[in-house]
């Protein structure tokens, strides 16, 4: 009877030992794995550049136009220099313009509007002025035309359309067939005062990216 009891004890002990070994193997197996950790930094993002230049200067506040020069030609004869007139002055029988270039140096398309321009008032009926927007200079006064309220400037790097020119144009006719006399023209020359054009408001607005 004693031997049987001992055999059973050994058998139970053997089973328990096997269970302990098996459990240890399973637990050891769950701990044997790869594991890594680290810190990730997201890349930064840059706002698109906004830069509209007028006559070579950033469009902000009051822009001085001292560097802009007048081109003066014979009246009605294209771009031929007038005879019998000093340089840098206007006279009956001439026409011309001053060119102001506006460039989109930014990274978004923009629309442009030019407002608040007041045409100079002079007594002479033969002297006329206009302000137009064109991509190239007019060949004669009659060709000077261009909308000031619906201008698109494409972003820099675009194949075309990144700039527009504003032209302040004048024409002073030598002979006017409206029954007027030469007195008003003569008064302008006698007084010899500069004809001023005041200022204009140039407004640039980013094009909505949601638009087609």
Secondary structure, DSSP 8 states (H G I E B T S, - for coil): -HHHHHHHHHHHHHHHHHHHHHHHHHHHHHH--------------------EEETTEESSS----TT--EEEEETTSSS---SS--TT---TTEEEEEEEEEEE-SSS-EEEEEE-------S-TTEEEEEEEESS--SSGGG----SS-EEE--TT-SS-SEEEEEEEEEE-SS--SS--SHHHHHHHHH---------EEEEEE--TT--
